[in-house]
Structure formats: structure tokens, C-alpha cells
């Protein structure tokens, strides 16, 4: 799913898309990483480049995630990678 260049502030509304494998949401205004309540079962690749992310939370529950792109953000805190 490509959601790039849409002025999005969050991806929390993607909850419930169980079979989503890839999210590309570059150049938005997203400030947090994968805050969805229900994690897509097969999520494999996420590109959140050029957003407003300052911290990376514990992502250990994302067992199948292989690719996480966060370049162009202002990250100052990383937990649980």
C-alpha cells in the first residue's frame, strides 16, 4: 500500500488489514512508528522515510518485519530493536 505524499499524521487506521505485507508512507507528517492496535500478520516491509518520527518504540511484536526504512526523520531514541 503506497500512502506517500498525503499529509498523513498516523497509520492507526490501517488496523484490521490482516494480510497487508508492505506499507510505503514516505513524505507525510507521521510522528510514530507502527502504532496500530492490531498488527497485520504478514507485514514485511515498512518505509516511513521523510516524516516526523523522533523515537522508535519496542518493535519486538512485529515478528515478520524485515525492512524498516526511517531515513529523513529526526530520531533521537531507539528501544527494543
BELBELWO-V476476 format. One record per residue. N is the residue number from 1. RES is the residue in one letter. OMEGA is omega in whole degrees, 0 to 359 (* if undefined). NEAR is the number of other C-alpha atoms within 10 Angstrom. D_LAST is the distance of its C-alpha to the last C-alpha in Angstrom with 1 decimal. Layout:
BEGIN
n:N res:RES omega:OMEGA near:NEAR d_last:D_LAST
n:N res:RES omega:OMEGA near:NEAR d_last:D_LAST
END
This chain:
BEGIN
n:1 res:X omega:180 near:10 d_last:23.9
n:2 res:X omega:181 near:11 d_last:24.5
n:3 res:X omega:183 near:15 d_last:24.7
n:4 res:X omega:176 near:17 d_last:24.7
n:5 res:X omega:181 near:12 d_last:27.2
n:6 res:X omega:181 near:12 d_last:27.9
n:7 res:X omega:178 near:14 d_last:27.3
n:8 res:X omega:177 near:16 d_last:24.8
n:9 res:X omega:186 near:13 d_last:23.1
n:10 res:X omega:174 near:17 d_last:21.0
n:11 res:X omega:186 near:17 d_last:20.0
n:12 res:X omega:180 near:15 d_last:20.7
n:13 res:X omega:176 near:10 d_last:23.9
n:14 res:X omega:177 near:17 d_last:22.3
n:15 res:X omega:178 near:15 d_last:22.0
n:16 res:X omega:177 near:14 d_last:24.1
n:17 res:X omega:189 near:14 d_last:23.7
n:18 res:X omega:187 near:13 d_last:22.6
n:19 res:X omega:176 near:11 d_last:23.2
n:20 res:X omega:182 near:17 d_last:21.5
n:21 res:X omega:184 near:16 d_last:19.6
n:22 res:X omega:175 near:17 d_last:19.1
n:23 res:X omega:173 near:19 d_last:18.9
n:24 res:X omega:182 near:15 d_last:20.1
n:25 res:X omega:181 near:24 d_last:20.6
n:26 res:X omega:175 near:24 d_last:21.1
n:27 res:X omega:174 near:20 d_last:23.4
n:28 res:X omega:178 near:19 d_last:23.4
n:29 res:X omega:183 near:18 d_last:22.9
n:30 res:X omega:183 near:22 d_last:19.7
n:31 res:X omega:178 near:20 d_last:17.9
n:32 res:X omega:185 near:18 d_last:15.0
n:33 res:X omega:172 near:20 d_last:12.3
n:34 res:X omega:183 near:20 d_last:13.3
n:35 res:X omega:183 near:16 d_last:15.3
n:36 res:X omega:179 near:14 d_last:17.5
n:37 res:X omega:180 near:11 d_last:18.9
n:38 res:X omega:184 near:13 d_last:19.3
n:39 res:X omega:174 near:20 d_last:16.6
n:40 res:X omega:186 near:19 d_last:18.4
n:41 res:X omega:187 near:16 d_last:18.6
n:42 res:X omega:182 near:16 d_last:18.4
n:43 res:X omega:189 near:20 d_last:16.1
n:44 res:X omega:186 near:17 d_last:15.1
n:45 res:X omega:180 near:16 d_last:15.1
n:46 res:X omega:177 near:21 d_last:14.6
n:47 res:X omega:179 near:18 d_last:16.1
n:48 res:X omega:180 near:27 d_last:16.2
n:49 res:X omega:176 near:20 d_last:17.6
n:50 res:X omega:175 near:20 d_last:20.2
n:51 res:X omega:182 near:22 d_last:19.6
n:52 res:X omega:183 near:19 d_last:19.3
n:53 res:X omega:180 near:21 d_last:15.6
n:54 res:X omega:183 near:16 d_last:15.1
n:55 res:X omega:175 near:16 d_last:11.8
n:56 res:X omega:181 near:18 d_last:8.4
n:57 res:X omega:175 near:15 d_last:8.2
n:58 res:X omega:182 near:12 d_last:6.4
n:59 res:X omega:185 near:15 d_last:6.1
n:60 res:X omega:179 near:11 d_last:6.7
n:61 res:X omega:178 near:9 d_last:10.3
n:62 res:X omega:188 near:15 d_last:10.2
n:63 res:X omega:185 near:12 d_last:11.1
n:64 res:X omega:181 near:14 d_last:13.0
n:65 res:X omega:180 near:17 d_last:11.1
n:66 res:X omega:185 near:10 d_last:11.7
n:67 res:X omega:176 near:12 d_last:12.2
n:68 res:X omega:181 near:14 d_last:10.8
n:69 res:X omega:183 near:14 d_last:13.3
n:70 res:X omega:181 near:19 d_last:13.3
n:71 res:X omega:180 near:14 d_last:16.0
n:72 res:X omega:175 near:14 d_last:18.8
n:73 res:X omega:180 near:18 d_last:17.0
n:74 res:X omega:185 near:14 d_last:17.2
n:75 res:X omega:177 near:13 d_last:13.7
n:76 res:X omega:180 near:9 d_last:14.1
n:77 res:X omega:178 near:10 d_last:11.2
n:78 res:X omega:179 near:12 d_last:7.4
n:79 res:X omega:168 near:10 d_last:6.0
n:80 res:X omega:175 near:9 d_last:3.8
n:81 res:X omega:* near:8 d_last:0.0
END
